[in-house]
Amino acid sequence: MQTEYNELKIKEIPDAVKKSLETAFSDAIIEEGYVSFTKEYKLEIAGGDQKATVYADASGYWINK
């Protein structure tokens, strides 16, 4: 089953998720953010010359995909 995500503004991403990102990826910036119906956050991030997609719950805990 595939999860559907809706785009959201960076300022709408919970602080817990942003703080977790700062801790795990100190030089990363959020390029795009999405949220699912179950409050799972999908973040398109970039740092240096690398890009990645990471997933977290509303508390900032990372989800493996």
mmCIF file of the N, C-alpha and C atoms, coordinates in Angstrom:
data_MODEL
# 
_entry.id   MODEL 
# 
loop_
_atom_site.group_PDB 
_atom_site.id 
_atom_site.type_symbol 
_atom_site.label_atom_id 
_atom_site.label_alt_id 
_atom_site.label_comp_id 
_atom_site.label_asym_id 
_atom_site.label_entity_id 
_atom_site.label_seq_id 
_atom_site.pdbx_PDB_ins_code 
_atom_site.Cartn_x 
_atom_site.Cartn_y 
_atom_site.Cartn_z 
_atom_site.occupancy 
_atom_site.B_iso_or_equiv 
_atom_site.pdbx_formal_charge 
_atom_site.auth_seq_id 
_atom_site.auth_comp_id 
_atom_site.auth_asym_id 
_atom_site.auth_atom_id 
_atom_site.pdbx_PDB_model_num 
ATOM 1   N N  . MET A 1 1  ? 0.836  -1.169 0.000  1.00 0.00 ? 1  MET A N  1 
ATOM 2   C CA . MET A 1 1  ? 0.000  0.000  0.000  1.00 0.00 ? 1  MET A CA 1 
ATOM 3   C C  . MET A 1 1  ? 0.891  1.246  0.000  1.00 0.00 ? 1  MET A C  1 
ATOM 4   N N  . GLN A 1 2  ? 0.630  2.142  -0.905 1.00 0.00 ? 2  GLN A N  1 
ATOM 5   C CA . GLN A 1 2  ? 1.435  3.346  -1.036 1.00 0.00 ? 2  GLN A CA 1 
ATOM 6   C C  . GLN A 1 2  ? 0.801  4.486  -0.246 1.00 0.00 ? 2  GLN A C  1 
ATOM 7   N N  . THR A 1 3  ? 1.629  5.241  0.467  1.00 0.00 ? 3  THR A N  1 
ATOM 8   C CA . THR A 1 3  ? 1.155  6.362  1.256  1.00 0.00 ? 3  THR A CA 1 
ATOM 9   C C  . THR A 1 3  ? 1.059  7.596  0.381  1.00 0.00 ? 3  THR A C  1 
ATOM 10  N N  . GLU A 1 4  ? -0.050 8.320  0.511  1.00 0.00 ? 4  GLU A N  1 
ATOM 11  C CA . GLU A 1 4  ? -0.200 9.569  -0.222 1.00 0.00 ? 4  GLU A CA 1 
ATOM 12  C C  . GLU A 1 4  ? 0.211  10.732 0.663  1.00 0.00 ? 4  GLU A C  1 
ATOM 13  N N  . TYR A 1 5  ? 0.916  11.671 0.069  1.00 0.00 ? 5  TYR A N  1 
ATOM 14  C CA . TYR A 1 5  ? 1.397  12.841 0.798  1.00 0.00 ? 5  TYR A CA 1 
ATOM 15  C C  . TYR A 1 5  ? 0.868  14.109 0.149  1.00 0.00 ? 5  TYR A C  1 
ATOM 16  N N  . ASN A 1 6  ? 0.606  15.106 0.978  1.00 0.00 ? 6  ASN A N  1 
ATOM 17  C CA . ASN A 1 6  ? 0.204  16.423 0.507  1.00 0.00 ? 6  ASN A CA 1 
ATOM 18  C C  . ASN A 1 6  ? 1.314  17.404 0.827  1.00 0.00 ? 6  ASN A C  1 
ATOM 19  N N  . GLU A 1 7  ? 1.603  18.263 -0.132 1.00 0.00 ? 7  GLU A N  1 
ATOM 20  C CA . GLU A 1 7  ? 2.666  19.246 0.077  1.00 0.00 ? 7  GLU A CA 1 
ATOM 21  C C  . GLU A 1 7  ? 2.256  20.247 1.160  1.00 0.00 ? 7  GLU A C  1 
ATOM 22  N N  . LEU A 1 8  ? 3.236  20.678 1.934  1.00 0.00 ? 8  LEU A N  1 
ATOM 23  C CA . LEU A 1 8  ? 2.971  21.699 2.928  1.00 0.00 ? 8  LEU A CA 1 
ATOM 24  C C  . LEU A 1 8  ? 4.112  22.683 2.961  1.00 0.00 ? 8  LEU A C  1 
ATOM 25  N N  . LYS A 1 9  ? 3.858  23.820 3.550  1.00 0.00 ? 9  LYS A N  1 
ATOM 26  C CA . LYS A 1 9  ? 4.875  24.855 3.655  1.00 0.00 ? 9  LYS A CA 1 
ATOM 27  C C  . LYS A 1 9  ? 5.876  24.464 4.735  1.00 0.00 ? 9  LYS A C  1 
ATOM 28  N N  . ILE A 1 10 ? 7.115  24.891 4.558  1.00 0.00 ? 10 ILE A N  1 
ATOM 29  C CA . ILE A 1 10 ? 8.182  24.555 5.499  1.00 0.00 ? 10 ILE A CA 1 
ATOM 30  C C  . ILE A 1 10 ? 7.803  24.982 6.916  1.00 0.00 ? 10 ILE A C  1 
ATOM 31  N N  . LYS A 1 11 ? 7.175  26.136 7.060  1.00 0.00 ? 11 LYS A N  1 
ATOM 32  C CA . LYS A 1 11 ? 6.800  26.620 8.392  1.00 0.00 ? 11 LYS A CA 1 
ATOM 33  C C  . LYS A 1 11 ? 5.726  25.754 9.054  1.00 0.00 ? 11 LYS A C  1 
ATOM 34  N N  . GLU A 1 12 ? 5.058  24.897 8.291  1.00 0.00 ? 12 GLU A N  1 
ATOM 35  C CA . GLU A 1 12 ? 4.038  24.010 8.838  1.00 0.00 ? 12 GLU A CA 1 
ATOM 36  C C  . GLU A 1 12 ? 4.607  22.693 9.373  1.00 0.00 ? 12 GLU A C  1 
ATOM 37  N N  . ILE A 1 13 ? 5.871  22.432 9.117  1.00 0.00 ? 13 ILE A N  1 
ATOM 38  C CA . ILE A 1 13 ? 6.513  21.217 9.619  1.00 0.00 ? 13 ILE A CA 1 
ATOM 39  C C  . ILE A 1 13 ? 6.721  21.388 11.124 1.00 0.00 ? 13 ILE A C  1 
ATOM 40  N N  . PRO A 1 14 ? 6.334  20.386 11.929 1.00 0.00 ? 14 PRO A N  1 
ATOM 41  C CA . PRO A 1 14 ? 6.467  20.511 13.387 1.00 0.00 ? 14 PRO A CA 1 
ATOM 42  C C  . PRO A 1 14 ? 7.910  20.787 13.823 1.00 0.00 ? 14 PRO A C  1 
ATOM 43  N N  . ASP A 1 15 ? 8.042  21.567 14.885 1.00 0.00 ? 15 ASP A N  1 
ATOM 44  C CA . ASP A 1 15 ? 9.366  21.900 15.416 1.00 0.00 ? 15 ASP A CA 1 
ATOM 45  C C  . ASP A 1 15 ? 10.158 20.651 15.783 1.00 0.00 ? 15 ASP A C  1 
ATOM 46  N N  . ALA A 1 16 ? 9.485  19.625 16.299 1.00 0.00 ? 16 ALA A N  1 
ATOM 47  C CA . ALA A 1 16 ? 10.184 18.389 16.684 1.00 0.00 ? 16 ALA A CA 1 
ATOM 48  C C  . ALA A 1 16 ? 10.870 17.749 15.479 1.00 0.00 ? 16 ALA A C  1 
ATOM 49  N N  . VAL A 1 17 ? 10.217 17.805 14.325 1.00 0.00 ? 17 VAL A N  1 
ATOM 50  C CA . VAL A 1 17 ? 10.804 17.240 13.105 1.00 0.00 ? 17 VAL A CA 1 
ATOM 51  C C  . VAL A 1 17 ? 11.992 18.091 12.658 1.00 0.00 ? 17 VAL A C  1 
ATOM 52  N N  . LYS A 1 18 ? 11.849 19.406 12.712 1.00 0.00 ? 18 LYS A N  1 
ATOM 53  C CA . LYS A 1 18 ? 12.947 20.301 12.321 1.00 0.00 ? 18 LYS A CA 1 
ATOM 54  C C  . LYS A 1 18 ? 14.152 20.129 13.237 1.00 0.00 ? 18 LYS A C  1 
ATOM 55  N N  . LYS A 1 19 ? 13.916 20.005 14.549 1.00 0.00 ? 19 LYS A N  1 
ATOM 56  C CA . LYS A 1 19 ? 15.015 19.827 15.504 1.00 0.00 ? 19 LYS A CA 1 
ATOM 57  C C  . LYS A 1 19 ? 15.727 18.496 15.275 1.00 0.00 ? 19 LYS A C  1 
ATOM 58  N N  . SER A 1 20 ? 14.962 17.467 14.993 1.00 0.00 ? 20 SER A N  1 
ATOM 59  C CA . SER A 1 20 ? 15.548 16.158 14.718 1.00 0.00 ? 20 SER A CA 1 
ATOM 60  C C  . SER A 1 20 ? 16.410 16.211 13.462 1.00 0.00 ? 20 SER A C  1 
ATOM 61  N N  . LEU A 1 21 ? 15.958 16.943 12.457 1.00 0.00 ? 21 LEU A N  1 
ATOM 62  C CA . LEU A 1 21 ? 16.728 17.099 11.232 1.00 0.00 ? 21 LEU A CA 1 
ATOM 63  C C  . LEU A 1 21 ? 18.034 17.840 11.508 1.00 0.00 ? 21 LEU A C  1 
ATOM 64  N N  . GLU A 1 22 ? 17.970 18.899 12.311 1.00 0.00 ? 22 GLU A N  1 
ATOM 65  C CA . GLU A 1 22 ? 19.178 19.655 12.662 1.00 0.00 ? 22 GLU A CA 1 
ATOM 66  C C  . GLU A 1 22 ? 20.201 18.777 13.377 1.00 0.00 ? 22 GLU A C  1 
ATOM 67  N N  . THR A 1 23 ? 19.714 17.894 14.238 1.00 0.00 ? 23 THR A N  1 
ATOM 68  C CA . THR A 1 23 ? 20.602 17.004 14.983 1.00 0.00 ? 23 THR A CA 1 
ATOM 69  C C  . THR A 1 23 ? 21.235 15.955 14.071 1.00 0.00 ? 23 THR A C  1 
ATOM 70  N N  . ALA A 1 24 ? 20.418 15.348 13.221 1.00 0.00 ? 24 ALA A N  1 
ATOM 71  C CA . ALA A 1 24 ? 20.916 14.256 12.376 1.00 0.00 ? 24 ALA A CA 1 
ATOM 72  C C  . ALA A 1 24 ? 21.690 14.741 11.154 1.00 0.00 ? 24 ALA A C  1 
ATOM 73  N N  . PHE A 1 25 ? 21.278 15.873 10.598 1.00 0.00 ? 25 PHE A N  1 
ATOM 74  C CA . PHE A 1 25 ? 21.874 16.388 9.363  1.00 0.00 ? 25 PHE A CA 1 
ATOM 75  C C  . PHE A 1 25 ? 22.101 17.890 9.541  1.00 0.00 ? 25 PHE A C  1 
ATOM 76  N N  . SER A 1 26 ? 23.128 18.257 10.268 1.00 0.00 ? 26 SER A N  1 
ATOM 77  C CA . SER A 1 26 ? 23.328 19.651 10.665 1.00 0.00 ? 26 SER A CA 1 
ATOM 78  C C  . SER A 1 26 ? 23.447 20.630 9.494  1.00 0.00 ? 26 SER A C  1 
ATOM 79  N N  . ASP A 1 27 ? 23.956 20.178 8.353  1.00 0.00 ? 27 ASP A N  1 
ATOM 80  C CA . ASP A 1 27 ? 24.113 21.097 7.226  1.00 0.00 ? 27 ASP A CA 1 
ATOM 81  C C  . ASP A 1 27 ? 22.983 21.006 6.199  1.00 0.00 ? 27 ASP A C  1 
ATOM 82  N N  . ALA A 1 28 ? 21.972 20.206 6.479  1.00 0.00 ? 28 ALA A N  1 
ATOM 83  C CA . ALA A 1 28 ? 20.885 20.004 5.524  1.00 0.00 ? 28 ALA A CA 1 
ATOM 84  C C  . ALA A 1 28 ? 19.841 21.112 5.617  1.00 0.00 ? 28 ALA A C  1 
ATOM 85  N N  . ILE A 1 29 ? 19.259 21.411 4.469  1.00 0.00 ? 29 ILE A N  1 
ATOM 86  C CA . ILE A 1 29 ? 18.122 22.322 4.431  1.00 0.00 ? 29 ILE A CA 1 
ATOM 87  C C  . ILE A 1 29 ? 16.934 21.582 3.820  1.00 0.00 ? 29 ILE A C  1 
ATOM 88  N N  . ILE A 1 30 ? 15.749 21.950 4.225  1.00 0.00 ? 30 ILE A N  1 
ATOM 89  C CA . ILE A 1 30 ? 14.532 21.341 3.693  1.00 0.00 ? 30 ILE A CA 1 
ATOM 90  C C  . ILE A 1 30 ? 14.166 22.070 2.414  1.00 0.00 ? 30 ILE A C  1 
ATOM 91  N N  . GLU A 1 31 ? 14.105 21.332 1.319  1.00 0.00 ? 31 GLU A N  1 
ATOM 92  C CA . GLU A 1 31 ? 13.698 21.927 0.044  1.00 0.00 ? 31 GLU A CA 1 
ATOM 93  C C  . GLU A 1 31 ? 12.193 21.827 -0.148 1.00 0.00 ? 31 GLU A C  1 
ATOM 94  N N  . GLU A 1 32 ? 11.618 20.698 0.259  1.00 0.00 ? 32 GLU A N  1 
ATOM 95  C CA . GLU A 1 32 ? 10.177 20.482 0.144  1.00 0.00 ? 32 GLU A CA 1 
ATOM 96  C C  . GLU A 1 32 ? 9.716  19.619 1.301  1.00 0.00 ? 32 GLU A C  1 
ATOM 97  N N  . GLY A 1 33 ? 8.479  19.818 1.719  1.00 0.00 ? 33 GLY A N  1 
ATOM 98  C CA . GLY A 1 33 ? 7.909  19.018 2.793  1.00 0.00 ? 33 GLY A CA 1 
ATOM 99  C C  . GLY A 1 33 ? 6.524  18.530 2.430  1.00 0.00 ? 33 GLY A C  1 
ATOM 100 N N  . TYR A 1 34 ? 6.208  17.333 2.896  1.00 0.00 ? 34 TYR A N  1 
ATOM 101 C CA . TYR A 1 34 ? 4.920  16.711 2.624  1.00 0.00 ? 34 TYR A CA 1 
ATOM 102 C C  . TYR A 1 34 ? 4.437  16.030 3.898  1.00 0.00 ? 34 TYR A C  1 
ATOM 103 N N  . VAL A 1 35 ? 3.129  15.848 4.003  1.00 0.00 ? 35 VAL A N  1 
ATOM 104 C CA . VAL A 1 35 ? 2.559  15.159 5.150  1.00 0.00 ? 35 VAL A CA 1 
ATOM 105 C C  . VAL A 1 35 ? 1.477  14.196 4.659  1.00 0.00 ? 35 VAL A C  1 
ATOM 106 N N  . SER A 1 36 ? 1.385  13.047 5.334  1.00 0.00 ? 36 SER A N  1 
ATOM 107 C CA . SER A 1 36 ? 0.351  12.064 5.005  1.00 0.00 ? 36 SER A CA 1 
ATOM 108 C C  . SER A 1 36 ? -0.824 12.221 5.958  1.00 0.00 ? 36 SER A C  1 
ATOM 109 N N  . PHE A 1 37 ? -1.883 11.521 5.689  1.00 0.00 ? 37 PHE A N  1 
ATOM 110 C CA . PHE A 1 37 ? -3.077 11.531 6.534  1.00 0.00 ? 37 PHE A CA 1 
ATOM 111 C C  . PHE A 1 37 ? -2.754 11.054 7.944  1.00 0.00 ? 37 PHE A C  1 
ATOM 112 N N  . THR A 1 38 ? -1.756 10.166 8.068  1.00 0.00 ? 38 THR A N  1 
ATOM 113 C CA . THR A 1 38 ? -1.376 9.626  9.378  1.00 0.00 ? 38 THR A CA 1 
ATOM 114 C C  . THR A 1 38 ? -0.286 10.458 10.063 1.00 0.00 ? 38 THR A C  1 
ATOM 115 N N  . LYS A 1 39 ? -0.046 11.670 9.568  1.00 0.00 ? 39 LYS A N  1 
ATOM 116 C CA . LYS A 1 39 ? 0.945  12.603 10.129 1.00 0.00 ? 39 LYS A CA 1 
ATOM 117 C C  . LYS A 1 39 ? 2.376  12.076 10.013 1.00 0.00 ? 39 LYS A C  1 
ATOM 118 N N  . GLU A 1 40 ? 2.654  11.434 8.910  1.00 0.00 ? 40 GLU A N  1 
ATOM 119 C CA . GLU A 1 40 ? 4.011  11.020 8.570  1.00 0.00 ? 40 GLU A CA 1 
ATOM 120 C C  . GLU A 1 40 ? 4.572  12.096 7.642  1.00 0.00 ? 40 GLU A C  1 
ATOM 121 N N  . TYR A 1 41 ? 5.772  12.565 7.944  1.00 0.00 ? 41 TYR A N  1 
ATOM 122 C CA . TYR A 1 41 ? 6.365  13.666 7.186  1.00 0.00 ? 41 TYR A CA 1 
ATOM 123 C C  . TYR A 1 41 ? 7.433  13.150 6.240  1.00 0.00 ? 41 TYR A C  1 
ATOM 124 N N  . LYS A 1 42 ? 7.358  13.592 5.014  1.00 0.00 ? 42 LYS A N  1 
ATOM 125 C CA . LYS A 1 42 ? 8.335  13.259 3.977  1.00 0.00 ? 42 LYS A CA 1 
ATOM 126 C C  . LYS A 1 42 ? 9.058  14.562 3.657  1.00 0.00 ? 42 LYS A C  1 
ATOM 127 N N  . LEU A 1 43 ? 10.373 14.565 3.820  1.00 0.00 ? 43 LEU A N  1 
ATOM 128 C CA . LEU A 1 43 ? 11.162 15.770 3.596  1.00 0.00 ? 43 LEU A CA 1 
ATOM 129 C C  . LEU A 1 43 ? 12.177 15.547 2.493  1.00 0.00 ? 43 LEU A C  1 
ATOM 130 N N  . GLU A 1 44 ? 12.197 16.453 1.548  1.00 0.00 ? 44 GLU A N  1 
ATOM 131 C CA . GLU A 1 44 ? 13.221 16.474 0.511  1.00 0.00 ? 44 GLU A CA 1 
ATOM 132 C C  . GLU A 1 44 ? 14.280 17.429 1.036  1.00 0.00 ? 44 GLU A C  1 
ATOM 133 N N  . ILE A 1 45 ? 15.478 16.909 1.309  1.00 0.00 ? 45 ILE A N  1 
ATOM 134 C CA . ILE A 1 45 ? 16.527 17.736 1.906  1.00 0.00 ? 45 ILE A CA 1 
ATOM 135 C C  . ILE A 1 45 ? 17.753 17.781 1.004  1.00 0.00 ? 45 ILE A C  1 
ATOM 136 N N  . ALA A 1 46 ? 18.570 18.812 1.225  1.00 0.00 ? 46 ALA A N  1 
ATOM 137 C CA . ALA A 1 46 ? 19.826 18.959 0.487  1.00 0.00 ? 46 ALA A CA 1 
ATOM 138 C C  . ALA A 1 46 ? 20.896 19.455 1.439  1.00 0.00 ? 46 ALA A C  1 
ATOM 139 N N  . GLY A 1 47 ? 22.105 18.978 1.225  1.00 0.00 ? 47 GLY A N  1 
ATOM 140 C CA . GLY A 1 47 ? 23.250 19.414 2.019  1.00 0.00 ? 47 GLY A CA 1 
ATOM 141 C C  . GLY A 1 47 ? 24.501 19.254 1.194  1.00 0.00 ? 47 GLY A C  1 
ATOM 142 N N  . GLY A 1 48 ? 25.201 20.349 0.968  1.00 0.00 ? 48 GLY A N  1 
ATOM 143 C CA . GLY A 1 48 ? 26.364 20.277 0.102  1.00 0.00 ? 48 GLY A CA 1 
ATOM 144 C C  . GLY A 1 48 ? 25.930 19.926 -1.306 1.00 0.00 ? 48 GLY A C  1 
ATOM 145 N N  . ASP A 1 49 ? 26.516 18.890 -1.868 1.00 0.00 ? 49 ASP A N  1 
ATOM 146 C CA . ASP A 1 49 ? 26.137 18.466 -3.221 1.00 0.00 ? 49 ASP A CA 1 
ATOM 147 C C  . ASP A 1 49 ? 25.260 17.216 -3.208 1.00 0.00 ? 49 ASP A C  1 
ATOM 148 N N  . GLN A 1 50 ? 24.686 16.883 -2.052 1.00 0.00 ? 50 GLN A N  1 
ATOM 149 C CA . GLN A 1 50 ? 23.859 15.692 -1.935 1.00 0.00 ? 50 GLN A CA 1 
ATOM 150 C C  . GLN A 1 50 ? 22.411 16.051 -1.634 1.00 0.00 ? 50 GLN A C  1 
ATOM 151 N N  . LYS A 1 51 ? 21.515 15.195 -2.119 1.00 0.00 ? 51 LYS A N  1 
ATOM 152 C CA . LYS A 1 51 ? 20.090 15.344 -1.849 1.00 0.00 ? 51 LYS A CA 1 
ATOM 153 C C  . LYS A 1 51 ? 19.567 14.015 -1.339 1.00 0.00 ? 51 LYS A C  1 
ATOM 154 N N  . ALA A 1 52 ? 18.521 14.070 -0.510 1.00 0.00 ? 52 ALA A N  1 
ATOM 155 C CA . ALA A 1 52 ? 17.942 12.845 0.036  1.00 0.00 ? 52 ALA A CA 1 
ATOM 156 C C  . ALA A 1 52 ? 16.479 13.080 0.379  1.00 0.00 ? 52 ALA A C  1 
ATOM 157 N N  . THR A 1 53 ? 15.763 11.987 0.537  1.00 0.00 ? 53 THR A N  1 
ATOM 158 C CA . THR A 1 53 ? 14.396 12.010 1.025  1.00 0.00 ? 53 THR A CA 1 
ATOM 159 C C  . THR A 1 53 ? 14.397 11.275 2.356  1.00 0.00 ? 53 THR A C  1 
ATOM 160 N N  . VAL A 1 54 ? 13.881 11.916 3.393  1.00 0.00 ? 54 VAL A N  1 
ATOM 161 C CA . VAL A 1 54 ? 13.808 11.302 4.715  1.00 0.00 ? 54 VAL A CA 1 
ATOM 162 C C  . VAL A 1 54 ? 12.364 11.367 5.206  1.00 0.00 ? 54 VAL A C  1 
ATOM 163 N N  . TYR A 1 55 ? 12.037 10.456 6.123  1.00 0.00 ? 55 TYR A N  1 
ATOM 164 C CA . TYR A 1 55 ? 10.679 10.358 6.643  1.00 0.00 ? 55 TYR A CA 1 
ATOM 165 C C  . TYR A 1 55 ? 10.725 10.395 8.169  1.00 0.00 ? 55 TYR A C  1 
ATOM 166 N N  . ALA A 1 56 ? 9.761  11.083 8.764  1.00 0.00 ? 56 ALA A N  1 
ATOM 167 C CA . ALA A 1 56 ? 9.693  11.178 10.225 1.00 0.00 ? 56 ALA A CA 1 
ATOM 168 C C  . ALA A 1 56 ? 8.241  11.231 10.661 1.00 0.00 ? 56 ALA A C  1 
ATOM 169 N N  . ASP A 1 57 ? 8.009  10.850 11.923 1.00 0.00 ? 57 ASP A N  1 
ATOM 170 C CA . ASP A 1 57 ? 6.669  11.044 12.470 1.00 0.00 ? 57 ASP A CA 1 
ATOM 171 C C  . ASP A 1 57 ? 6.604  12.433 13.090 1.00 0.00 ? 57 ASP A C  1 
ATOM 172 N N  . ALA A 1 58 ? 5.455  12.819 13.615 1.00 0.00 ? 58 ALA A N  1 
ATOM 173 C CA . ALA A 1 58 ? 5.254  14.165 14.149 1.00 0.00 ? 58 ALA A CA 1 
ATOM 174 C C  . ALA A 1 58 ? 6.130  14.475 15.359 1.00 0.00 ? 58 ALA A C  1 
ATOM 175 N N  . SER A 1 59 ? 6.653  13.432 16.017 1.00 0.00 ? 59 SER A N  1 
ATOM 176 C CA . SER A 1 59 ? 7.536  13.623 17.182 1.00 0.00 ? 59 SER A CA 1 
ATOM 177 C C  . SER A 1 59 ? 9.000  13.775 16.785 1.00 0.00 ? 59 SER A C  1 
ATOM 178 N N  . GLY A 1 60 ? 9.291  13.595 15.495 1.00 0.00 ? 60 GLY A N  1 
ATOM 179 C CA . GLY A 1 60 ? 10.658 13.728 15.025 1.00 0.00 ? 60 GLY A CA 1 
ATOM 180 C C  . GLY A 1 60 ? 11.440 12.432 14.988 1.00 0.00 ? 60 GLY A C  1 
ATOM 181 N N  . TYR A 1 61 ? 10.759 11.309 15.165 1.00 0.00 ? 61 TYR A N  1 
ATOM 182 C CA . TYR A 1 61 ? 11.436 10.006 15.074 1.00 0.00 ? 61 TYR A CA 1 
ATOM 183 C C  . TYR A 1 61 ? 11.500 9.583  13.621 1.00 0.00 ? 61 TYR A C  1 
ATOM 184 N N  . TRP A 1 62 ? 12.680 9.126  13.184 1.00 0.00 ? 62 TRP A N  1 
ATOM 185 C CA . TRP A 1 62 ? 12.890 8.741  11.802 1.00 0.00 ? 62 TRP A CA 1 
ATOM 186 C C  . TRP A 1 62 ? 12.188 7.438  11.482 1.00 0.00 ? 62 TRP A C  1 
ATOM 187 N N  . ILE A 1 63 ? 11.650 7.363  10.275 1.00 0.00 ? 63 ILE A N  1 
ATOM 188 C CA . ILE A 1 63 ? 10.948 6.180  9.786  1.00 0.00 ? 63 ILE A CA 1 
ATOM 189 C C  . ILE A 1 63 ? 11.760 5.628  8.621  1.00 0.00 ? 63 ILE A C  1 
ATOM 190 N N  . ASN A 1 64 ? 12.058 4.342  8.651  1.00 0.00 ? 64 ASN A N  1 
ATOM 191 C CA . ASN A 1 64 ? 12.776 3.696  7.551  1.00 0.00 ? 64 ASN A CA 1 
ATOM 192 C C  . ASN A 1 64 ? 11.789 3.336  6.449  1.00 0.00 ? 64 ASN A C  1 
ATOM 193 N N  . LYS A 1 65 ? 12.152 3.659  5.243  1.00 0.00 ? 65 LYS A N  1 
ATOM 194 C CA . LYS A 1 65 ? 11.309 3.330  4.082  1.00 0.00 ? 65 LYS A CA 1 
ATOM 195 C C  . LYS A 1 65 ? 12.061 2.446  3.135  1.00 0.00 ? 65 LYS A C  1 
# 
